[in-house]
Amino acid sequence: MRTKTGKYSGYIRPFSYLIDLLIINFFAVYIAHFPIDQILFLIVLNVGWIGIASDLGFYEVYRYTKVIAILNCALKQACLFGFVIFALAFFYADETSFKILLLFLWTSFVCILFIKFSIYFFLQKYRVVYGGNRRRVVLFGNKASISPLQYFFTENPDYGYELIHVFEFEKVKATQIDEMFDFVLSRKIDEMYCSIIGLSQDQMNEIIDFADSNLKTLKFIPDGNQIFFRNFILEYYDYIPVIALRNIRLDENLYKIMKRTFDIIFSIVIIAGVLSWVLPILGILIKLESKGPILLKQKRNGLNNKEFYCYKFRSMEVNNETCMNQVSKNDPRVTKIGKIIRKTSIDELPQFYNVLLGDMSVVGPRPHMVSYNQEYILKVDKFMVRHFIKPGITGLAQVKGFRGEIESDYDIINRVKYDIFYIENWSILLDLKIILTTIYHIIKGDKKAY
């Protein structure tokens, strides 16, 4: 499940990356005497560090991460980065001695770890003294199973968890679950921790559906004797095991920055290279055929279910049903020029303005009109999970054949299935694959593009 961040915590990881890279490059020049003026050297040095760090999770430090875990990861990072350094020395600095390289590695990592632990312990102190960077949590379960975590939250204020309420039960009752739901909503709780012991499968599903529908972080406290058959994420708060249901990679600040950077660059290229001349030409053609605005804006639901205006080239006659009813095959409302731009998906190009503004991403779950969104929330399981990330101009569901008009429940159920898969398995390579597949479908022609 997703995790909310504090007001400034989103800047910590990018700041750490920047400081560490500055340290490495500085000592590479003044200790190892590497030729910093060579572009290829710079690329290998910095990409090598970032690639190893991303693979090992060197910057995946959370409030419950133990010091020993940080040191263990740092040791692996140092060893692997050492191989990169010695390889660079072989190609770029034949005169650099083995001792100098070891001094470079040692000095760099001492400085990096000093800053890393300074931030780590500063945040702990900040949470205790100023009460900042905190998460409001509730516990739900029988006393025996939740008491260790209750004690952990109470006795470790430096972790930044504010235990608001404990719902104890000996025998689970539906009224207690409803009571917890009302409390979570009314008190603006960030995270829910529920003991699996004593919960039936239906009750667990009910709690999961509530958390998904209301965008709340949900984690289960497992029974040590239970075996789980889905890919849960097991985390440890001190030595207490806690299960997270869903790992959303785009909740990580590094990946957010990567995706946002890609979105900005890609949208600027499309706006400057395509929309700059397509907009005036299409504007004239749309105006000549029918009265009304060139661009159509519709309210749609985006990240965290917030509404935003989604832009498109107007492809229909002006009517009162534009924002209420989706376009169907042979729809009489569609104009002649509208048929062409819808068939080629040119009508979606203005949404790159939405991407540049930050309301959308190039790739992500397609946003629905508000009226349809409200309908699907009630009838489609896990529908709200789509709103954990920004909506996209194209998406995995669209390239898998579930674009355009939703003709039956089968269409929307599979669209949600592919959207959730994308959310849980995102990568830059997956985005590139979806974009290339979308372009191929546009050139080839899609039977659902009407």
Secondary structure, 3 states (H helix, E strand, C coil): CCCCCCCCHHHHHHHHHHHHHHHHHHHHHHCCCCCCCCHHHHHHHHHHHHHHHHHHCCCCCCCCCCHHHHHHHHHHHHHHHHHHHHHHHHHHCCCCCHHHHHHHHHHHHHHHHHHHHHHHHHHHHHHHHHCCCCEEEEEEECHHHHHHHHHHHHHCHHHCEEEEEEEECCCCCHHHHHHHHHHHHHCCCCEEEEECCCCCHHHHHHHHHHHHHCCCEEEEECCCCCCCCCCCEEEEECCEEEEECCCCHHHCHHHHHHHHHHHHHHHHHHHHHHHHHHHHHHHHHHHHHCCCCCEEEEEEECHHHCEEEEEEECCECCCCCCCCCCCCCCCCCECHHHHHHHHCCHHHCCHHHHHHHCCCEEECCCCCEHHHHHHHHHHCCCHHHHHHCCCEEECHHHHCCCCCCCCCHHHHHHHHHHHHHHHHCCCHHHHHHHHHHHHHHHHHCCCCCC
